[in-house]
Structure formats: C-alpha cells, structure tokens
C-alpha cells in the first residue's frame, strides 16, 4: 500500500514537472511579429458570436476546461472521430458540449489574415477568455504559443475529466494530477455561475440516492422538491440553470447557492466537505467577495491554460481545427 502511494505521488510530481517545463514555451504577445492582429480578430469575432448567442459562453469555457484536462491544452477536444478512432468530442461527458462551430468561425477569420500561424489550442483559450469577459466576468492575460495535438481518444476522457459525482477527496486528487491545488478547484468551480445542465447529471441526487427511494441529504430539501418539478428520474433532455436567475451573468451567486446547499452536482456540494474549499465558499457567498473571486478566477485560468501544452516543434498548427493536417 505504501509503495502504491509512493508511485502515485511520483506520477503526480512527474506530471506537474512536465506541465511546468512545457509551459515555459508560452508567452504574452507570442504572435506579435507573425500575426499581430490575431488577438484583435479573435476578440471581434467572439463579440459578434456572443451578441447573438450569449449562452455559448458557458459551453465554450467548459470546452476549454475539458480540453486542458485531457492531454493538456492541445485542442484535441476539437478533432473529429475517424472510422477507427472515436475522438474526445464523442465521449459521453463531451456529448453536451456546444460551440465547435464558433471556434471554427474564429479560426477561419484568423486563417484568412495569417494562414498556418495561430493554433486552434490558442484560439480556444482566447475565445474562452473573451466570452467570459463579455458576460461581465473575469478577464485574464493568455500566454500564447500552444501547438495543436494530433491524438484524440474518447477513452482518455473518462480517466481524466472529473465527473459531477466525485467527492472532495477525488476532486482534489484529480486537480493535483494536473498541477492545480484546492484553491484552484473551488475557484474554477465558480465557473458554474453560468450555463445549464441536463437533468441526468444530477437526478441521482433527487431519486433513489442510496437505493431506498431517498434524495441526497446534502441537497436542500426545498430545492429537491423544486428540481423534481423540472426533472423526472429518467429525464435526459431537460436543461436546468446551474445558477438560477443569473445563469447568463458571471458573478458570485454560485457560492451563495453552494453555501445554502443548492449546488446542482455532488461535486458542488463536496466543496463544503473540506475546510479550505468551504472557507472560500462561505467568504465569497457575499457581495464583498466579488472582486477577489474575479482576480482568483483569472489566476486559476492562467494556470489551467498551461496544463500539458505542446510548444516549440511539438504537435502542429492545424489548418482546420477538426482535422489533423
């Protein structure tokens, strides 16, 4: 048992070492000479998209997260499946993602100006930042220079993405394996302030939680009753706001909900089971916590955006994000 723990710690440390080394190849203004208008083009196209479809901000932010947690931030989430290889986007946790067309639109606009220069991985990172910012949310500097990966495997998603039913121990271990700490966990969970979820991601908490027809006791009973009016036990299509009343605004209401035991997912409720994450939730469940949260979210997003990046001569610069060159 002790030997197994040592191996686990070793693998986590190796992963963090690799993340840190590759991230050294990223820098602000990476395309200053090769495509000086790249970031402006991305921002303009993203603004046009959000003006028509502001609800895309949440799935695009989630897409960036899902990309970085599987093989690092290498745009592997954008690759299409082939006859012999089911890709990440077709793995069950990613079937509800939206916004691929928006990323393609931005990529096409950049390609027209600077063909073969700006990676899909960088474009996804920039669009996620700009989309959140346009919802009055955080904004953060995005170091650039990521290269696009040429491998995408649906099975790897299941072993790397933290599912909504993880407890706090599992969540902290998962984030640690990516070089992220407990504060990053609770801060990035705040991204649930925007967007919606299918009932199927949390109905286990409403019906038959322990096999005797009960609900999850960590979920507020009044909220359980309200959610049951929206979601039947077998509902797989209905969408529910993760932050009711302000799911289109990037704010700190998420923490207010979690503090009241009204977070949708088991992983939301889990934040109250650890002293560090619980302290962050309670201190930010007030209007005074807003500025700190936006700063913290920016810092954690910069860290997340450096996970497992390919730089230098690694990978490639895809011409079309859904296909390897």
ZAMARGU-4260 file (C-alpha; in steps of 0.2 Angstrom, whole numbers, plus 5000, padded with zeros to 4 digits):
<rodrens>
0) 5000/5000/5000 | 5014/5012/5005 | 5023/5008/4989 | 5007/5011/4978 | 5005/5028/4987
5) 5024/5032/4983 | 5021/5028/4965 | 5005/5039/4964 | 5015/5054/4972 | 5029/5051/4959
10) 5017/5051/4944 | 5009/5067/4950 | 5025/5075/4953 | 5031/5070/4935 | 5015/5077/4928
15) 5017/5093/4936 | 5036/5094/4931 | 5031/5091/4913 | 5017/5104/4914 | 5029/5117/4921
20) 5043/5113/4908 | 5032/5114/4893 | 5023/5130/4899 | 5039/5139/4898 | 5037/5140/4879
25) 5021/5151/4881 | 5022/5170/4882 | 5011/5185/4881 | 5011/5193/4863 | 5018/5177/4855
30) 5011/5182/4838 | 5016/5200/4839 | 5028/5198/4824 | 5020/5183/4815 | 5001/5188/4816
35) 5000/5205/4826 | 4981/5206/4823 | 4977/5188/4829 | 4970/5193/4847 | 4960/5208/4840
40) 4952/5196/4826 | 4948/5183/4840 | 4940/5196/4851 | 4930/5204/4837 | 4923/5188/4831
45) 4919/5182/4849 | 4910/5198/4852 | 4899/5195/4836 | 4895/5177/4842 | 4891/5182/4860
50) 4880/5196/4854 | 4869/5183/4845 | 4871/5168/4857 | 4877/5174/4874 | 4873/5156/4881
55) 4888/5149/4871 | 4900/5157/4884 | 4897/5143/4897 | 4899/5128/4885 | 4915/5136/4877
60) 4923/5139/4894 | 4918/5121/4898 | 4926/5115/4882 | 4942/5124/4886 | 4942/5115/4903
65) 4938/5098/4895 | 4952/5101/4883 | 4965/5105/4896 | 4961/5091/4907 | 4964/5078/4893
70) 4981/5078/4885 | 4983/5096/4890 | 4978/5111/4881 | 4981/5105/4864 | 4964/5107/4855
75) 4962/5088/4855 | 4944/5091/4860 | 4941/5099/4843 | 4947/5084/4832 | 4933/5074/4824
80) 4932/5055/4826 | 4938/5044/4812 | 4932/5026/4807 | 4945/5018/4818 | 4946/5031/4832
85) 4932/5038/4842 | 4938/5056/4847 | 4936/5065/4864 | 4921/5075/4857 | 4911/5059/4855
90) 4915/5053/4873 | 4899/5053/4884 | 4905/5068/4895 | 4908/5079/4880 | 4892/5075/4870
95) 4883/5090/4878 | 4897/5102/4873 | 4892/5116/4861 | 4902/5129/4852 | 4913/5120/4839
100) 4906/5130/4825 | 4910/5146/4834 | 4928/5140/4836 | 4929/5136/4818 | 4922/5153/4813
105) 4935/5162/4823 | 4949/5150/4816 | 4944/5154/4798 | 4944/5173/4801 | 4962/5171/4808
110) 4967/5160/4794 | 4962/5172/4781 | 4974/5185/4789 | 4988/5174/4794 | 4987/5156/4786
115) 4995/5142/4796 | 5001/5153/4810 | 4989/5153/4825 | 4985/5136/4833 | 4967/5130/4837
120) 4973/5127/4855 | 4977/5146/4857 | 4961/5151/4848 | 4951/5141/4860 | 4960/5148/4875
125) 4957/5166/4869 | 4939/5163/4864 | 4935/5156/4882 | 4943/5171/4890 | 4934/5184/4879
130) 4917/5175/4880 | 4918/5176/4899 | 4924/5194/4899 | 4909/5199/4888 | 4897/5192/4902
135) 4905/5205/4914 | 4916/5191/4921 | 4934/5189/4924 | 4947/5193/4911 | 4965/5187/4911
140) 4981/5188/4901 | 4983/5172/4890 | 5001/5167/4887 | 5001/5160/4869 | 5012/5148/4859
145) 5002/5132/4861 | 5003/5119/4847 | 4989/5108/4842 | 4990/5089/4846 | 4987/5075/4834
150) 4979/5062/4845 | 4961/5062/4852 | 4955/5047/4861 | 4937/5046/4868 | 4943/5033/4882
155) 4955/5045/4889 | 4941/5057/4893 | 4934/5045/4906 | 4950/5043/4915 | 4955/5062/4916
160) 4939/5073/4917 | 4932/5074/4935 | 4913/5068/4934 | 4899/5078/4943 | 4898/5064/4956
165) 4916/5065/4963 | 4918/5068/4981 | 4931/5081/4988 | 4945/5068/4990 | 4943/5063/4972
170) 4942/5080/4966 | 4957/5086/4975 | 4967/5071/4968 | 4961/5074/4951 | 4966/5093/4951
175) 4983/5089/4959 | 4987/5077/4945 | 4985/5092/4933 | 4996/5104/4944 | 4981/5113/4952
180) 4978/5114/4970 | 4962/5115/4982 | 4960/5134/4979 | 4960/5132/4960 | 4947/5118/4962
185) 4935/5129/4972 | 4939/5144/4961 | 4937/5136/4944 | 4921/5128/4951 | 4914/5145/4951
190) 4913/5144/4933 | 4896/5135/4936 | 4889/5153/4939 | 4885/5152/4920 | 4877/5139/4910
195) 4865/5125/4911 | 4865/5106/4915 | 4855/5091/4909 | 4844/5083/4922 | 4854/5067/4920
200) 4869/5075/4928 | 4861/5076/4945 | 4845/5066/4946 | 4854/5053/4956 | 4853/5066/4970
205) 4834/5068/4968 | 4829/5050/4967 | 4834/5034/4975 | 4851/5041/4981 | 4855/5026/4992
210) 4844/5014/4984 | 4829/5016/4996 | 4820/5030/4986 | 4828/5044/4995 | 4836/5060/4990
215) 4854/5067/4994 | 4853/5074/5012 | 4867/5086/5007 | 4855/5095/4995 | 4842/5107/5002
220) 4826/5098/5004 | 4816/5113/4997 | 4827/5113/4982 | 4825/5095/4979 | 4806/5097/4978
225) 4808/5112/4966 | 4820/5102/4955 | 4809/5087/4955 | 4796/5098/4946 | 4808/5100/4932
230) 4816/5083/4931 | 4809/5066/4931 | 4820/5051/4936 | 4823/5046/4918 | 4824/5064/4910
235) 4839/5065/4899 | 4834/5081/4889 | 4828/5095/4900 | 4841/5109/4904 | 4841/5117/4921
240) 4851/5133/4926 | 4866/5130/4936 | 4864/5147/4944 | 4845/5151/4944 | 4841/5169/4940
245) 4859/5174/4934 | 4865/5160/4923 | 4869/5172/4910 | 4880/5183/4921 | 4897/5179/4928
250) 4895/5183/4946 | 4897/5175/4964 | 4880/5169/4966 | 4886/5151/4963 | 4894/5152/4980
255) 4879/5158/4988 | 4869/5143/4981 | 4883/5131/4987 | 4883/5139/5004 | 4864/5136/5005
260) 4866/5118/5000 | 4859/5121/4982 | 4873/5117/4971 | 4867/5105/4957 | 4881/5092/4957
265) 4888/5081/4970 | 4905/5090/4966 | 4897/5106/4971 | 4891/5100/4987 | 4908/5092/4990
270) 4916/5109/4992 | 4908/5111/5009 | 4917/5094/5015 | 4934/5102/5015 | 4940/5116/5027
275) 4949/5126/5014 | 4936/5125/5000 | 4922/5128/5012 | 4930/5143/5019 | 4932/5150/5001
280) 4913/5146/4998 | 4907/5155/5013 | 4918/5170/5012 | 4913/5173/4994 | 4894/5170/4997
285) 4893/5189/5000 | 4894/5204/4988 | 4910/5209/4996 | 4919/5193/4988 | 4916/5198/4970
290) 4932/5207/4966 | 4943/5194/4975 | 4934/5180/4965 | 4937/5188/4948 | 4955/5190/4952
295) 4956/5172/4958 | 4947/5165/4943 | 4959/5174/4932 | 4974/5167/4941 | 4967/5149/4941
300) 4963/5150/4922 | 4980/5156/4918 | 4987/5140/4927 | 4974/5129/4919 | 4979/5136/4902
305) 4996/5129/4904 | 4992/5111/4908 | 5001/5099/4897 | 5004/5111/4882 | 5014/5107/4867
310) 5026/5121/4862 | 5041/5123/4850 | 5042/5110/4837 | 5029/5098/4846 | 5012/5095/4838
315) 5007/5106/4823 | 4997/5121/4818 | 4981/5114/4811 | 4973/5122/4796 | 4956/5116/4801
320) 4953/5113/4819 | 4943/5097/4817 | 4956/5088/4807 | 4974/5084/4808 | 4984/5092/4794
</rodrens>
